C-alpha cells in the first residue's frame, strides 16, 4: 500500500466532510454525556475534522496533512500531560480548557491514531474506485 501516492479529492469533498464533522462534534459536546461517545468517538472524529478542514483550504498532500494532524493532536495531548492550562493560569478560561484540555489519556492518543488510520483507509479506498 503506497500511501504517498494518494491523490486529493476536490476541495468541496473536504469542506462538506469538515462541516458534517463539526456538527457532529457540537452535538457530541452538547448532548453526549456518557462514557463512550464523548470521550472516545469525539476524539476519533476531531482528528478527521481537523484533517478535513486543513485539506479544504490547502493544497498539501494527503500523507503530509495526515501526519501533521496526528502530530498536532499528540502535541495537544502532551500539553494536557504538562498541565499547560494551569501553567498559563487559564483554569477559569472555558475556551482554553476546551481547546487544550486538562487531562492526559492514552485512550485519547489511541483514538487520534485510529482516526488518522481511518482517514488513510478512506483516502486509499476512494483512490482505488476513482
BELLINQUI-V540088 format. One record per pair of residues at least 6 apart in sequence whose C-alpha atoms are under 8 Angstrom apart, sorted by the first residue. I is the first residue (numbers start at 0). J is the second residue. D is the distance in Angstrom with one decimal. If there is no record, write none. Layout:
I_J_D, I_J_D
This chain:
2_62_6.7, 2_119_7.6, 2_123_7.2, 3_61_7.7, 3_62_6.1, 5_60_7.8, 5_61_6.4, 5_62_7.6, 5_122_6.8, 5_123_6.4, 5_126_6.7, 6_60_7.5, 6_61_6.9, 6_122_7.9, 6_126_6.7, 7_60_6.9, 7_61_6.3, 7_122_8.0, 10_54_6.9, 10_55_4.8, 10_56_7.4, 11_55_6.9, 12_55_7.8, 13_51_4.9, 13_52_6.6, 13_54_6.1, 13_55_4.9, 14_51_6.8, 14_52_6.5, 14_55_5.2, 16_48_7.3, 16_51_6.3, 17_47_7.9, 17_48_5.1, 17_49_7.5, 17_51_5.1, 17_52_5.3, 17_55_8.0, 20_44_6.8, 20_45_7.6, 20_47_7.7, 20_48_5.6, 21_48_6.6, 24_41_6.4, 24_44_7.3, 24_45_7.2, 27_36_7.2, 27_37_5.9, 27_41_6.8, 28_37_7.0, 31_37_5.7, 38_107_7.7, 39_106_7.4, 39_107_6.9, 39_110_6.4, 40_110_7.5, 42_107_6.2, 42_110_5.8, 42_111_6.0, 42_114_7.9, 43_110_4.9, 43_111_5.4, 43_113_6.7, 43_114_4.7, 44_114_6.6, 45_111_7.9, 46_68_6.6, 46_69_7.2, 46_72_7.2, 46_111_6.0, 46_114_6.1, 46_115_6.7, 47_114_6.1, 47_115_6.7, 47_118_6.6, 49_68_6.7, 50_64_6.4, 50_65_6.4, 50_68_6.0, 53_64_7.2, 54_61_7.8, 54_64_7.2, 61_122_7.9, 62_119_7.9, 65_115_6.3, 65_118_7.7, 65_119_7.6, 68_115_8.0, 69_111_6.6, 69_112_6.8, 69_115_6.8, 72_108_7.8, 72_111_6.8, 73_108_6.6, 73_111_7.9, 75_99_6.0, 75_100_7.8, 76_99_7.9, 76_100_7.9, 76_102_8.0, 76_103_5.8, 76_104_7.5, 76_107_7.7, 76_108_7.2, 77_103_7.1, 78_99_7.1, 79_99_6.7, 79_100_5.9, 79_101_5.1, 79_102_5.2, 79_103_5.1, 80_101_7.8, 80_102_6.4, 80_103_4.8, 82_101_6.4, 82_102_7.5, 83_99_7.9, 84_90_5.9, 84_95_6.9, 84_96_6.7, 84_99_7.1, 84_100_7.5, 84_101_6.7, 89_95_6.6, 89_96_7.5, 90_96_6.9
